Amino acid sequence: MTVALESPVVLDRLARVSLARGATDLGHRLALLDRWVKADLADFEAELAVLPKGARVVQKAAHHLLDLRGKHLRPTCVALASRFGEGFSPRARSLAISVELVHTATLLHDDVVDLAERRRGEPAACTVYGNAASIFAGDWLLVAALRKIAAARVEGLLDRMLGVIDEMILAESLQLERRGRLVADRAEYFKIVEGKTASLFRWAMLAGARSANLGDKAEGALDRYGMHLGVAFQLIDDELDFRTGTGKDPLVDLREGKMTYPLVVAIERMPALQARIEQALQEPRPDFEAIATAIRETGALVATRKLAEEHANRALEALAILPEGPARDALETVVLASLERKS
């Protein structure tokens, strides 16, 4: 494969990280997974690259982010789920592109809402082309994704994606309402996570399963896998906000007043932190490093990691009814690797 079609970026990176840490078993599994899905994802990359480009600022803003090449984890999930049945057919590949377009659209919108300046190590589209262009670019990608899903003609997937988008909007709205006004409510936190993150992983697994004509039992197992993978993924993302050397700016969520799981746990264990954080959010030069230290001292990051591992185990348990083989091994590797990611 050429560098231009270096598809499973997340798998390659995690393989190197795992081997460097001495986790040779996971590193070996990731290397095998890399080789197994490489051709599928190369075809995915090639088709994604031909998404219409033009002179309109909306298209430029959309391709600005697409060209930065993300992890493509959700399309990988479509590909792997399809391997339990008829395989990564052109129809499945189109659905993989659809889920990536929806994910990219949400990032374009998020960067406007969050006043983000950088994405994937480069200037965010909203800083290059403006907020309006970034919003319209996200809308354009959503329309493109829905058209592709409709054209694939897989029963129920278009309606399900419309439901996912509705869930994501409501989850983002709830998070927006709570920004800067912290509420240590676990039920509310998981409502946001399931709507904002897990719902799209669930759709990716369903799309792969249904495009490959798997039965209801397999679809249900893959749906549960997607749910728990998505929750584990978000929990690790929350933990990474407090880590340095991750490739992401530290404490971004904390500075924006987002209710992450470490904050939920920390405030439960040290209620005085709530007022302290809310006060800091109003100050011109707050000392968020000191607040982060206090959060770490409550054991909140350890609790977050532990819960992520529990959801990873539930994802693995969901796969138990599926036939053993490379497809199941690959999905097990993805969920284990999600715990090791650094960005």
Buried (B, 14 or more C-beta within 10 A) or exposed (E): EEEEBBBBBBBBBBBEBBBEEEBEEBBBBBBBBBEBBBBBBBBBBEBBEEBEEEEBBBBBBBBBBBEBEBBBBBBBBBBBBBBBBEBBBEBBBBBBBBBBBBBBBBBBBBBBBBEBEEBBEEBBBBBBBBBEBBBBBBBBBBEBBBEBBEEBEBEEBBEBBEEBBEBBBBBBEBBEEBBBEBEBBEEBBBBBBBBBBBBBBBBBBBBBBBBBEBEEEBBBBBBBBBBBBBBBBBBBBBBBBBBEEBEBEBBBBBBBBBBBBBBBBBBBBBEEBBEBBEEBBEEEEBEBEEBBEBBBEBBBBEBBBEBBBBBBBBBBEBBEEBEEEBBBBBBBBBBBBBBBBEB
